[in-house]
């Protein structure tokens, strides 16, 4: 499994934290989220899988909470891990990230999560602005493998 970010520190005990995220192609762009507050960054919509929750259920829940959109046809596409501090949880985590591709179907509401706003990014902007290197690598791979020749504007 690919790893992004700094190597784990030997003096820290990391808690495994599985997460699910979505690449949502939309009108030739990527439907992503901008999280304000302490994060102030662009992200693929998604988040942690709660104990006892199935990953697909978590994906639908997280995408809806962060964008207000319903999705269809999720498929596992990419996996990576990173060792990070999660300030929202005061937790050192071994994030095990599974990225799905899915189709955004319709926007049902405003996001339920505070400080989250859905945004449409061009592929070029997604590759430049997404905060997570693993997310950027997944976007790059997705468009190289699945979209054929395309405009990166």
C-alpha positions, -999 to 999 in steps of 0.1 A, spaced: 0 0 0 13 34 -9 22 57 20 22 95 19 35 121 44 61 117 70 73 84 83 57 73 116 75 84 147 88 57 170 78 77 201 41 78 192 15 51 193 -8 55 163 -45 44 163 -56 27 131 -83 49 115 -100 35 84 -115 62 62 -135 63 29 -134 91 3 -149 97 -31 -137 109 -65 -168 124 -79 -165 134 -116 -190 161 -123 -195 180 -155 -159 175 -165 -147 186 -131 -143 171 -96 -169 176 -69 -149 181 -38 -153 199 -5 -137 229 11 -134 226 48 -130 259 66 -123 264 103 -90 251 116 -84 231 84 -90 257 57 -84 232 29 -98 214 -2 -105 177 3 -121 148 -14 -154 142 4 -153 115 30 -141 106 64 -138 79 91 -156 46 92 -174 44 126 -170 12 147 -195 -14 134 -203 6 102 -198 -8 68 -174 12 45 -201 18 18 -226 31 43 -198 53 57 -190 66 23 -227 76 15 -230 92 50 -198 112 48 -203 124 12 -239 135 22 -227 152 54 -200 171 37 -216 180 4 -254 174 6 -252 152 -24 -264 116 -29 -241 93 -49 -245 61 -69 -223 32 -81 -194 35 -57 -164 13 -66 -131 9 -47 -104 26 -68 -73 34 -47 -58 29 -12 -31 45 7 -21 52 43 -6 81 62 5 88 97 -9 121 110 -22 140 140 -59 146 138 -66 178 157 -104 174 157 -100 142 177 -67 150 195 -55 117 180 -23 104 163 -37 81 136 -26 56 111 -51 67 84 -59 38 61 -77 56 32 -99 38 7 -109 60 -23 -139 51 -43 -152 65 -76 -189 73 -76 -214 93 -95 -230 123 -79 -268 119 -85 -284 150 -70 -279 176 -43 -305 171 -16 -295 198 9 -268 220 22 -239 201 39 -247 189 74 -211 193 86 -201 228 98 -175 246 77 -179 222 47 -189 235 13 -191 215 -19 -169 229 -47 -163 220 -83 -126 219 -92 -110 214 -126 -86 185 -126 -57 210 -128 -70 228 -97 -77 195 -78 -41 184 -85 -29 218 -71 -53 225 -43 -63 192 -26 -45 192 7 -37 155 8 -9 141 -14 -27 107 -15 -59 123 -28 -39 142 -55 -22 110 -66 -55 92 -68 -70 120 -89 -40 119 -112 -42 82 -116 -80 82 -121 -78 107 -150 -48 90 -166 -65 55 -165 -102 62 -169 -107 94 -188 -83 90 -217 -73 123 -234 -89 152 -216 -84 188 -209 -69 195 -175 -83 231 -173 
